């Protein structure tokens, strides 16, 4: 199978993955809208004298009411049902990944699909997107920020600036959890498949952005299968270090890729003799011994 054919299969999977990851975007935006409205109601409920919050009044009741409103957004039936529906599709996502890797490598999907890995990440997301976690990580911190402002001379402008700074937090926080879980899950799956079937290379794809890491720019730009052994050379280059996790090696790169938040995938493949010859030519030395004429 050619590199272009391999990449096409993985791009079809990645398109599905991105659509799945984006399926909750409108839900999170609505959540942020509700939170902004609740915070605006709180700010409007305060007493102002000459544009300054009246310090002689105890605002505990208003703060607790804000907390209840924010908490109710994350515990609403509509929000919980949509989050649950998303999480329930995690096994399907991992199965489709297994199908893609199996097709590229001539393996059986049922053999490489890791049901226990899917089960683990379903449970992980249920925990990380639980309403009590939102209450701790977003709601309480939001209320604490307003309370801190109220402890000193505070203007209406100060309160509105805090409101603006909190805009979009629910969407950003939630999306990062989803992205991190998916990338880590697929990285673990790739690592296990590679180890189990002794796959000695990978295809690296996911597009490039203005802030893509040097390692990603290099690997995507090669437009060919990349050998595990040549990663030892790349990982020693100082100019390719930015963004990499400490102690990244050729053995764990398929799992870690180019570091935290990297949106690329290192899909395991078995190198052909033709691939090995191309790699040797690229580095101008014999990294791989060619045992067959060509594949």
For each residue, the residues with C-beta under 8 A, 3 or more apart:
1: 5 6 104
2: 5 6
3: 6 7 203 223 224 225
4: 7 8
5: 1 2 8 9
6: 1 2 3 9 10 104 203 225 267 269
7: 3 4 10 11 203 205
8: 4 5 11 12
9: 5 6 12 13 100 103 104
10: 6 7 13 14 100 104 203 205 265 267
11: 7 8 14 15 205
12: 8 9 15 16 100
13: 9 10 16 17 96 97 99 100
14: 10 11 17 18 205 206 265
15: 11 12 18 19
16: 12 13 19 20 93 96
17: 13 14 20 21 93 97 182 186
18: 14 15 21 22
19: 15 16 22 23
20: 16 17 23 86 89 93
21: 17 18 175 178 179 182
22: 18 19 25
23: 19 20 86
24: 27 28 82 83 86 174 175 178
25: 22 28 29 171 175
26: 29 30
27: 24 30 31 79 82 83
28: 24 25 31 32 170 171 174 175
29: 25 26 32 33 171
30: 26 27 33 34
31: 27 28 34 35 73 74 79 170 171 174
32: 28 29 35 36 167 168 169 170 171
33: 29 30 36 37
34: 30 31 37 38 73
35: 31 32 38 39 70 73 142 166 169 170
36: 32 33 39 40 163 166 167
37: 33 34 40 41
38: 34 35 41 42 66 69 70 73
39: 35 36 42 43 66 70 142 146 163 166
40: 36 37 43 44 163
41: 37 38 44 45 66 69
42: 38 39 45 46 62 63 65 66 146
43: 39 40 46 156 159 160 163
44: 40 41
45: 41 42 62 65
46: 42 43 53 54 57 59 62 150 159
47: 53 54 57
48: 51 52 53 54 156
49: 52 54
50:
51: 48 155 156 157
52: 48 49 153 154 155 156
53: 46 47 48 149 150 153 154 155 156 159
54: 46 47 48 49 57
55: 153
56:
57: 46 47 54
58: 61
59: 46 62 63 150
60: 63 64
61: 58 64 65
62: 42 45 46 59 65 66
63: 42 59 60 66 67 143 146 147 150
64: 60 61 67 68
65: 42 45 61 62 68 69
66: 38 39 41 42 62 63 69 70 142 143 146
67: 63 64 70 71 139 140 143
68: 64 65 71 72
69: 38 41 65 66 72 73
70: 35 38 39 66 67 73 74 138 139 142 143
71: 67 68 74 75 131 134 135 139
72: 68 69 75 76
73: 31 34 35 38 69 70 76 79 170
74: 31 70 71 79 131 134 135 138 139
75: 71 72 79 80 131
76: 72 73 79 80
77: 80 81
78: 81 82
79: 27 31 73 74 75 76 82 83
80: 75 76 77 83 84 131
81: 77 78 84 85
82: 24 27 78 79 85 86
83: 24 27 79 80 86 87 129
84: 80 81 87 88
85: 81 82 88 89
86: 20 23 24 82 83 89 125 178
87: 83 84 90 122 125 126 129
88: 84 85 91 122
89: 20 85 86 92 93
90: 87 93 94 118 121 122 125 185
91: 88 94 95 115 118 119 122
92: 89 95 96
93: 16 17 20 89 90 96 97 182
94: 90 91 97 98 113 114 117 118 121 185 186 189
95: 91 92 98 99 109 113 118
96: 13 16 92 93 99 100
97: 13 17 93 94 100 101 186 189
98: 94 95 101 102 109 112 113 114 189 193
99: 13 95 96 102 103 109
100: 9 10 12 13 96 97 103 104 267
101: 97 98 104 105 107 112 189 190 193 267 268
102: 98 99 105 106 107 108 109 111 112
103: 9 99 100 106
104: 1 6 9 10 100 101 203 267 269
105: 101 102 197 199 268 269 270
106: 102 103
107: 101 102 111 112 193 197
108: 102 111 112
109: 95 98 99 102 112 113
110: 113
111: 102 107 108
112: 98 101 102 107 108 109 193 196 197
113: 94 95 98 109 110 118
114: 94 98 117 118 189 192
115: 91 118 119
116: 119 120
117: 94 114 120 121 185 188 189 192
118: 90 91 94 95 113 114 115 121 122 185
119: 91 115 116 122 123
120: 116 117 123 124
121: 90 94 117 118 124 125 181 184 185
122: 87 88 90 91 118 119 125 126
123: 119 120 126 127
124: 120 121 127 128 181
125: 86 87 90 121 122 128 129 177 178 181
126: 87 122 123 129 130
127: 123 124 130 133
128: 124 125 133 177 181
129: 83 87 125 126 133 134 174 177
130: 126 127 133 134
131: 71 74 75 80 134 135
132: 135 136
133: 127 128 129 130 136 137
134: 71 74 129 130 131 137 138 139 170
135: 71 74 131 132 138 139 140
136: 132 133 139 140
137: 133 134 140 141 173
138: 70 74 134 135 141 142 169 170 173
139: 67 70 71 74 134 135 136 142 143
140: 67 135 136 137 143 144
141: 137 138 144 145
142: 35 39 66 70 138 139 145 146 166 169
143: 63 66 67 70 139 140 146 147
144: 140 141 147 148
145: 141 142 148 149 162 166
146: 39 42 63 66 142 143 149 150 159 162
147: 63 143 144 150 151
148: 144 145 151
149: 53 145 146 152 154 158 159 162
150: 46 53 59 63 146 147 154
151: 147 148
152: 149
153: 52 53 55
154: 52 53 149 150 158 159
155: 51 52 53 158 159
156: 43 48 51 52 53 159 160
157: 51 160 161
158: 149 154 155 161 162
159: 43 46 53 146 149 154 155 156 162 163
160: 43 156 157 163 164
161: 157 158 164 165
162: 145 146 149 158 159 165 166
163: 36 39 40 43 159 160 166 167
164: 160 161 167
165: 161 162
166: 35 36 39 142 145 162 163 169
167: 32 36 163 164
168: 32 171 172
169: 32 35 138 142 166 172 173
170: 28 31 32 35 73 134 138 173 174
171: 25 28 29 31 32 168 174 175
172: 168 169 175 176
173: 137 138 169 170 176 177
174: 24 28 31 129 170 171 177 178
175: 21 24 25 28 171 172 178 179
176: 172 173 179 180
177: 125 128 129 173 174 180 181
178: 21 24 86 125 174 175 181 182
179: 21 175 176 182 183 261 263
180: 176 177 183 184 261
181: 121 124 125 128 177 178 184 185
182: 17 21 93 178 179 185 186
183: 179 180 186 187 257 261 262 263 265
184: 121 180 181 187 188
185: 90 94 117 118 121 181 182 188 189
186: 17 94 97 182 183 189 190 265
187: 183 184 190 191 254 255 256 257 265 266
188: 117 184 185 191 192 255
189: 94 97 98 101 114 117 185 186 192 193
190: 101 186 187 193 194 202 254 255 265 266 267 268
191: 187 188 194 195 252 254 255
192: 114 117 188 189 195 196
193: 98 101 107 112 189 190 196 197 199 268
194: 190 191 197 198 199 202 254 268
195: 191 192 198
196: 112 192 193
197: 105 107 112 193 194 268 270
198: 194 195 270
199: 105 193 194 202 268 269 270
200: 227 228 229 270 271
201: 225 226 227 228 268 269 270 271 275
202: 190 194 199 225 226 228 253 254 266 267 268 269
203: 3 6 7 10 104 225 226 266 267 269
204: 216 219 220 222 226 257 264 265 266 267
205: 7 10 11 14 220 264 265 267
206: 14 216 220 263 264 265
207: 220 263
208: 212 216 217 220
209: 212
210:
211:
212: 208 209 216 217 220
213: 216 217 242 243 244 258 259 262
214: 217 218 239 240 241 242 243
215: 218 219 234 240 243 244 258
216: 204 206 208 212 213 219 220 258 262 264
217: 208 212 213 214 220 221
218: 214 215 221 222 234 240
219: 204 215 216 222 226 234 258 264
220: 204 205 206 207 208 212 216 217 223 264
221: 217 218
222: 204 218 219 226 282
223: 3 220
224: 3 275 278
225: 3 6 201 202 203 269 271 272 275
226: 201 202 203 204 219 222 230 231 266 279
227: 200 201 230 231 271 275 276 279 287 288
228: 200 201 202 231 250 251 253
229: 200 232 250 287 288
230: 226 227 233 234 279 282 283 287
231: 226 227 228 234 235 249 250 253
232: 229 235 236 249 250
233: 230 236 237 283 287
234: 215 218 219 230 231 237 240
235: 231 232 240 244 248 249 250 253
236: 232 233
237: 233 234 240 241
238: 241
239: 214
240: 214 215 218 234 235 237 244
241: 214 237 238 244
242: 213 214
243: 213 214 215 258 259 260 262
244: 213 215 235 240 241 248 256 258 259
245: 248 256 259 260
246:
247: 252
248: 235 244 245 252 253 256 259
249: 231 232 235 252 253
250: 228 229 231 232 235 253
251: 228
252: 191 247 248 249 255 256
253: 202 228 231 235 248 249 250 256 257 266
254: 187 190 191 194 202 257 266 268
255: 187 188 190 191 252
256: 187 244 245 248 252 253 259
257: 183 187 204 253 254 262 264 265 266
258: 213 215 216 219 243 244 262 264
259: 213 243 244 245 248 256 262
260: 243 245
261: 179 180 183
262: 183 213 216 243 257 258 259
263: 179 183 206 207
264: 204 205 206 216 219 220 257 258
265: 10 14 183 186 187 190 204 205 206 257
266: 187 190 202 203 204 226 253 254 257
267: 6 10 100 101 104 190 202 203 204 205
268: 101 105 190 193 194 197 199 201 202 254
269: 6 104 105 199 201 202 203 225
270: 105 197 198 199 200 201
271: 200 201 225 227 275 276 279 288
272: 225 275 276 294 295
273: 276 277 290 291 292 293 294 295
274: 277 278 294 295
275: 201 224 225 227 271 272 278 279 295
276: 227 271 272 273 279 280 287 288 289 290
277: 273 274 280 281 288 290 294
278: 224 274 275 281 282
279: 226 227 230 271 275 276 282 283 287 288
280: 276 277 283 284 285 286 287 288 290
281: 277 278 284
282: 222 230 278 279
283: 230 233 279 280 287
284: 280 281
285: 280
286: 280 289
287: 227 229 230 233 276 279 280 283
288: 227 229 271 276 277 279 280
289: 276 286
290: 273 276 277 280
291: 273
292: 273 295
293: 273
294: 272 273 274 277
295: 272 273 274 275 292
